[in-house]
Amino acid sequence: MEQTLVVSFKTGDGKTASVRFQDVPADISEATASQFMDKLHGITDQFVKAGIQQYVTHVAAKIVQTETKDLYTNEGLAE
């Protein structure tokens, strides 16, 4: 099962911006996610789009788990 950390912030104009990080540890804690968001927030002046800061206020952090189930594959067959 693939696990992705999705962190969301409010932008300088009040919209929501999210960033996804793949392959995060299965046991990531709330405290670790919060510390990461603090560090990202600390360098927000580097993330500006059309003159608007992108990661101004912490909104949420969540883990999204994706399970992939192969229904059909043609790999390994002679052409």
C-alpha positions in Angstrom: 0.0 0.0 0.0 1.4 3.4 -1.0 1.3 6.1 1.5 1.4 9.9 0.7 1.6 12.8 3.1 -0.6 15.7 2.0 0.0 19.1 3.7 -2.3 22.0 3.1 -1.8 25.7 3.7 -3.7 28.9 3.1 -2.0 31.2 0.5 -1.5 34.9 0.8 -4.8 35.5 -1.0 -6.8 33.0 1.2 -6.9 30.1 -1.2 -5.8 26.6 -0.2 -2.5 25.1 -1.6 -1.5 21.5 -1.0 1.7 19.6 -1.4 2.1 15.8 -1.7 5.1 13.8 -0.5 5.3 10.2 -1.5 6.9 7.2 0.3 6.6 8.7 3.8 7.2 6.3 6.8 4.2 4.3 7.9 4.7 5.5 11.5 4.9 9.3 10.8 3.5 11.2 13.8 1.4 14.3 14.1 4.4 16.0 15.8 6.7 15.1 12.9 4.2 16.4 10.3 3.7 19.6 12.3 7.5 20.2 12.5 7.8 19.6 8.8 5.0 22.1 8.1 6.7 24.7 10.4 10.0 24.3 8.4 8.2 24.7 5.1 6.3 27.7 6.5 9.7 29.2 7.6 10.8 29.5 4.0 7.5 30.7 2.4 9.2 33.8 0.9 10.8 31.4 -1.6 7.4 30.0 -2.8 5.7 32.9 -4.6 3.3 32.5 -7.5 2.1 35.6 -9.4 3.3 37.7 -6.5 1.3 35.7 -3.9 3.0 33.7 -1.1 1.8 30.0 -1.3 2.3 28.5 2.1 1.3 31.2 4.6 -0.9 29.4 7.3 -1.0 25.7 8.3 -4.3 24.1 7.5 -4.0 20.4 7.6 -1.7 17.3 7.3 -3.1 14.0 6.3 -1.9 10.6 5.2 -3.5 9.2 2.0 -3.1 5.5 1.5 -3.5 4.1 -2.0 -3.9 0.4 -2.6 -3.3 -0.8 -6.2 -4.9 -4.0 -7.4 -3.8 -5.2 -10.8 -6.7 -6.5 -12.8 -4.8 -7.3 -15.9 -1.3 -7.1 -17.1 0.3 -7.9 -20.4 3.9 -7.8 -19.1 6.1 -10.7 -19.9 4.1 -11.9 -22.9 5.7 -12.3 -26.3 4.7 -9.8 -28.9 
